């Protein structure tokens, strides 16, 4: 393992920080692009629902003052950005004493856990299936079974979640329908709790894995087929290397590289899917938090949750990118 | 060993075929995946067309039918039986599911087509320019693509829609296309980069063909199947985003699309009340659309890439 190429490192970090900056700026600008200001818009929406809001003008003025909306835009922007740097996402409007950071802090670990485990499963299973599909020593049975299991590929996780929830939670009652752990269980590092969490997390994770692993299998197959035609494969066979050794060292090790790049690219899509799956299963992660915030018209919470999820995704991409040179020594030499 | 014979066989088998059959069976467009996918979509559109002719689509509006009826041949939890007037059942604000299906399915696909087309056109333009011009322009485009792909689009769309409230489908499609340009751009740029050094492009360059003509008359035709696959993939992504936003409650509510129907059903707890037809019909329809799009995508991939064809 050589050292990281400075160019590679700098570029990755640049993308990471630019992503954060763009996301923060978008989240700052979007509410201000709408006609009127966010506070009036919120009060207007409230009065639409309630018919009439007493002292609407005073409320609007008070909140404007409170949020500093009467200052020039660049002052607001600077204050917003320095707030973000200090981890201050403001208050939740609907559950006032709670700060957004608090609420997000409670929800984020669940989402990261769900995405992490699901990603690990579909990446492993998908690549393995793809490798087996292309390998010429794979039993015929397996080559027929794998494509059949890929029938759900490309369906959005949300829809798979609905189907799974109906079949396995409602009809068969094998798994619970909602939440990340049972209400009777005390959270803590006990075996009971962990088993309970796994029991609750199985369906949401399955909803993601079931529709995703086929993509990775297809990508892996394509890569493997390309590699099979390479000269070094013929040499490896001529040397009389063991088939499994050739499969792992010569084929999978090479084919997995583009798959890692693809994983980094697909994180955004993955998070989109997870947010919606959480909504279906009422899983107490970030997705459900956003929906609750939407329902309560809690704009600060919507902004904060979205921003933190974007930061988390960008961070995941950064980690994958930084791990890439570990599995592909060429990167550190070429310095692209 | 087995692999060796396979590699050798393939060209021989193609070459020794009788001249008459060679043309017919070696046509790459006669790809079963592509044809099946296209067939499914075609059949779906035919059904929708029939539905518009034969069924009263006004029934998709609320309060036009009795509430919560199951499809024909089933009973609901109140022991009501399905009636022939509403063969696919009704939901809890009195919309006929069949009419909703007829109206909602094309609306959902419409969002995908618009967003994918806008994204694709932008992708072709930016991808070709970045790949061909290089330099600072390329750097900026690459950076923008990397950032856009990293950001989960749904989250930004949620923030936008939380400000705008409910929007019509065209606006929703255009909002989605704010993000659907990045993947095609990235892909096309990579393809153009690899094509740029190939012999025929060099030749064209030496002959003094203008850059614009090299891009769109020399390289583009070679990329068409790839572009097709990319377009279909883009459409899948756009429909997923649209359905996602609709399920969160951002879709048009008066005349629902399939995602909006799912939103209503989740809000009303249809999963717990065993009203499977309510969320099930949209879910299954969308799933069929996605599988069809995937088949077309895979087929186009095989059409474009002979190596994949050989493997299957």
Interface residues (C-beta under 8 A of the other chain):
Chain A: X14 X15 X18 X19 X22 X23 X26 X27 X30 X31 X33 X34 X38 X41 X45 X134 X136 X151 X152 X153 X154 X155 X156 X158 X159 X162 X163 X165 X166 X170 X177 X218 X221 X222 X225 X226 X228 X229 X237 X265 X267 X268 X269 X271 X272 X273 X275 X276 X279 X280 X290 X291 X294 X299 X302 X303 X306 X309 X310 X313 X314 X317
Chain B: X2 X3 X6 X7 X143 X146 X147 X149 X150 X151 X152 X153 X154 X155 X156 X158 X159 X160 X162 X163 X164 X165 X183 X186 X236 X237 X240 X241 X243 X244 X247 X248 X249 X262 X266 X271 X272 X274 X276 X279 X280 X283 X286 X287 X290 X291 X293 X294 X297 X298 X301 X305 X307 X308 X310 X311
